[in-house]
Amino acid sequence: MQFAAIPGLPETKTNLINAVNNNHLAHALLFHGPEGSANLTMALALCTYLYCENPTATDSCGTCASCQRMSRLVMPDLNFAFPTIATSKEDEKDDDDKVDVLTSWRKFATEQPYGNVHDFIYFNNFEKKQLNISKGAARKIIQALSLMSFEGGYKIMMIWAPEYLHPSAANALLKILEEPQPKTLFMLVTSAADQLLTTILSRTQKVTIRGFSDEEVKSHLIERGLCEETSADQIAMLADGNLREAYRLVDQVEDLQVKKIREWFLSCYKADFKGIFGMADDFHKSDKEAQKSLLLTALNVLREILLKNAGLDELLRTHDEDRDFVNKISGKILKEEHVGKLYGDFNTAHYHLERNGNAKFIFTDLSMNVTRLMAKIS
């Protein structure tokens, strides 16, 4: 992974490269950004830059032996820790099992660098299993970092999703986090820094990774030949800075997303319960990621309506039929106070979906809330 492979974010790339060149790189870095951001890819690009044999002023060379090995994540001095299946016998697993899990994680990180823990679970068929980073894993981290560097450079320990650290594992790492061996780096990569222990946070330097801009997402999709400009415009709006979501939308018929919201709101406005219950059945049959995506699309539509009501047309992202829908529903049907109420309802529904609530019940209850609100308006 090179910095050039990451869309946009020039300010973060420059800060990291300057820290390396000026010898100001902290020994423990926390790469924190929202879901679908470049928190993992930025950390991997920094590793590539540190190991590169011929780095330039702006990036690694991409051609030397070290860069080639980093493209496969097989550098001997780069170690990884990540959530695995929680078991009381984890420390007794044989080395072959460990190698298989590590190989799987390398493949996941290479193929889905913007994926989240749920994607990792599906990737490995870990559904309905508890994951954590155990105290035994922490002990292996300490052992790995106590050894001499294989090639005389940095020894790096990258901990992906450190919010899954078992409390005993987190406590076991505190001393080495604060006083590591020379030329030892910790890189913690997370989208949930608020779930980390304060003692961990206090020992790391935070590298905040912002979400991608619409233009960065759009340009990236077009440059990679994933879609045409018109589709890229809509996907960038729906993804809202989340490149993971943008990739997922490319694989779907993205033009139908806002259309579904239009049909749903119309059914609620007309109190068409037969149509609403039919949509609830379809919603229930779709996978969890599609369900969450539909709710996030609805939240983006509400954002557009809110901006239209505020007279901020220059900030609107929608185009063509979607813009017409926003123009028609804002003001006369949904005013600012109504949008605020719906924002809360949609976020609550998303919260319950994340916690494996019954999708059909969640969608039906949400639809009834929208219907009641629109009935009061009309």
N, C-alpha and C positions, 0 to 999 in steps of 0.2 A: 504494500500500500504506500503510495506516494502522496504528498500534499496536493499535487496536480490532479489526482483522481477524485479529490473531494470538491464538490461544487461550491464556489464562492468562499465565504468566511476568510477573506484576506487578512483581516485584522488579527484573528487568532493565529493563523499560520505565521505571520510576521512576528508576533510576540513570542511564540515558542522558539522560532529559529534564532531570534535575538538573544533569548535566554541561554540557548546552547552556545552561541558564539561568544557571548560575554561571560560565560561560566557562572551564570546566575540561576541555573536550573535546580529547583528544590529536589531533595532526595525522595519526597513523597508527594505525588500529584493526584488530585482528585478531578477527573474529567467528568463534569456534570452538565447534562443538557436534557431537554425534553425528549420524549419518545420520538424516535425517527430522526434524531439529530446526529451530528458527526462525532459523538463522544468516543465511540470505539474506533472509528476510522482515523480520527485525529491522533489518538494515542498510538495506534499502529504506525501511522505515518511518521510520528516523532521517533518511534523505535527504529524505523527504517533509516531515518536521517542520522541517528546516533551510530548505527552500525555501518553505514555506507562508507566505502573505501575512497570514493571520489565525490564528496558532497559539493554542491554549488552554493551560491549565496541564497538561493531560494528553495532548494529541494535536494533530495537524494538523486543519484545519477540514474538509478533504475536498471543499470546494466551489469554492475559488478557482481561478484559471487555472493556477497552479503545481501545485496538487494534481491537477487534471484531467490536466495533462501528465505528472505523475509516475505516474498510473494507467496510462499507456501507455508509460512509461519513455522519454520523448522530450524531457527537459530538455536544453537546449543545453550547460549547464555540468556535466552528469553524463556521464562517460565510462566505458566498460566495456572490460575485457580479460578474455579467457577462452580456454580451449584450442581450437585449431583444428588442421586437418590439417597435420602436419609435412611441409614440403617445402623443398628448398634454394632454390626460386624464389619463396618466399612474398613476399619484398619486391617482386617484380616484378608481383604480382597487380594487376589494375586496380581502380579505386575501386568499380565496380559489384559486383564479387565481394565486396569488403569490406562494402558496404552490405547485400548479401543475407545474409551471415553474421550481421551485427549485427541485422538485422531478425528473423532466425530465433531468435537468442538472446533478444531481447526477447519474442518470442512464447512461447518456452519458459519464461522466467522468470515470465511472466504466467499461463500455463496450468498450469505444474508448479513452483510456487515451492519445494516441498519435495523436488524431484527431485534425483538425483545425477548424476555425470558419465556413468554408464552410460545413464541416461535421456536425457541430452543426445545421446549417441552414436546411440541408436535414433531419437530425434526427427529427427536430420539425416541418417540413413542413413550414418553414419560407420563402420559395422562393419568390423572387420579393417583399420583405418587407425590409424596412430600420431598421437596428438595431443600438442601442447605449446604453450607460450607462448614464442615465439621471441625472439631478440635483436632482430630487426626490429620485433616488436611492442613490445618495451621501448623502442626508439628512438622509436616513434610515441607512446608514453605520455609520454615526456619532452617531445616536441614539443608535444603537446596541452596539457600543464600549463605550458608556457612562455608560452602566449598569455594575453591579458587575459581576465577573466571577461566573458561576454556581457551579463550582467544585473547585474553589480556585487556579486554574492553569493559564495557558496562555489563553488570549482571542486573537483569530487569525481572521483576515479578509483577505481572499484570493480573489484577483481581477483577474479574468481570462480575457485575451484580453483587457488590460487597454487602448490600442490604440483606443478603441471604446468609451472612456470617452468623453462625451460632454464637450466642453471647460468650461462651467459654472460648470459642475460637478467636473472637475479636479481642478478648482480654489477653489471650496468649500472644497476640501479635503486637501489643502495645509497645513493648520495650524495643523490639527490632525496628518498628516504625519510627521510633524516636531516635534510636542510635544504631543505624545500619552500618554495615561494613563499608569502607571506602569504595567509591564507584558502584554503589548498589542503589538502584532506583525502584521505588514502588509506584505503580500506576493503577489507581482505582477508577473503574469506569462504571458510572451509574446514571439512572434517570430518577432515582429516588433518594437523594442525599438526605432528605428529612428523616429517613428511616435508619440512618446510621447512628451509632453511638457517638455522643458528644466527644468522648475521649479519642475516637478515631478521627473525627472532623478536625479536632484541635491540632492533630499531628500532620495534617496534610495542607498543601497549598492548593486552593481551588482554581481550576481552569474552567470557567463558565463557557459553555458552548451554546450559542443561540440557535434557535430554529432557523431553517433556511427561508430566505425570502421567496416570494412568488416567482420573481424573475430568475432566481438561482435554480429553482425546481424546474421551471419551464425550459430554460436553456439547457439544463442537464438532460432532460427527457428528449429534447429535439436533437442534441448533439449525439446522443447514443442511439438515435434512430428508433426510439421506442414508440413514438406517436407523432402525428402531425401538429402543426402550430395551434390549430383550433382546439383540438383535444387537450393539448398541453396547457392551454390557457385555463380550461375548465378544471383539469386535474390539479393544477397548482392552487387554484382557489379552494377546491375541496380538501386538499391535503393539508393546507394551512401550516406550511413549514415542516411537515412530517414526511420525510422521503420514503420511509417504510410504507406509509399509507399511499403515497404517490405510485410506488411500484405496484401495490396491490390493485389500485384503481386502473392502471394500465392493463392489467390482466382481466379486468371485467369490462362490461359494456358501460363505461363511465358516463355516457350521455344519459343513461336511464336514472342515475342517482337523484338528480334534482327533479326529474319528471315524477319519480315515485313520491317525493315530498309534495309536489303540486297536487297529485291525485289524492294523497292522504289528507292534506289540509282541506281539499274540496269536499271529500267525504265527511270530514268532521264538521265543516260549515253547514252542509246539508243534513247533518245528523243521519247519514246513510249507514245504519248499523250493520246491514248485511254486507256492505262493502268493507266496513271497518273490521268486522270479524273475519272476512276473507283475507284481508291484509295481515291480520294477526296470525292466521294459520300459516301464511307464506313466510312471515317474519320468524315464526317458531321453527320452520323447516330449514331456514338458512343457517349457515354456520355462525359461530359466535363473532368472528371478525367482521362478517358481513352485517350482522346486527348492530355492532358498535359503529361501523362505518356509516350506516344509515342515520343513526342518531347524531353522529358528528356532522354529517351533511346537513341535517335539519338545523343544528346549531349555527352552521355557517350561513344558512338561509336567514335565520333569525337575526344574525349579525347584519346582513345586508338590509333587512327591513328596518332595523334600528338606525342604521346610517341614513337610509332614505328618509325616515321620519325626521331625522335631525338636519336634513338638507345638505348632507355631506356626500353628494353624488360623485364627487371626484375620487372618493375612497372606495366606491363600489367595485367589486371584482367580477360580477356576473355579466353575461353578454346575451344578446339575442333573446330567445324565448325565456330564458331564466331571468333576464333583466325585466322583461315585460311582466312576468309573474310578480316580481318584487314590487314593481310600480303599482300593480293593481291591488295587491293585498295590504300594502303599507298605508297608513293614514286612515282610510275608511274602514278597514277590517281590523287590522292590528296596529294599535298605537303603542307608544313607548312603554306605558305601564303594563300593557298586555304582554309585550315581548319579554319584559323583565320576569314576569310570572312564569312564562313558558321556559325561559332559560333555566330557572330553578327546577321545573318539572323534568326537563330533558336531562339535566345533569344528574338528578336523582335516579332516573331510569338507567343512565349509563353506569352509575355507581352500583346499582343492583345487578346489572348484567355482569359487571366485573366480578361480582361475588356469587356468580352462578345461580342467580334467581331464575324463576321460570319465565322464559322469554315471552310466551303467549300472554301470561298474566301481566307482565310488565308493559307490553305493547298495548294491551287492551285498556289497562288502567290509564296509561298515558293518553290514549286516544279519547277516553272519556273526559279527562281533564281538559284537553284541547276543545272537545265538543261543547262542554259546559261553558268554557270561556267565550267561545264564539257565539253561543246561544245568547249570552248576556249582552254581547256587543250588538247583535242583530236585533 
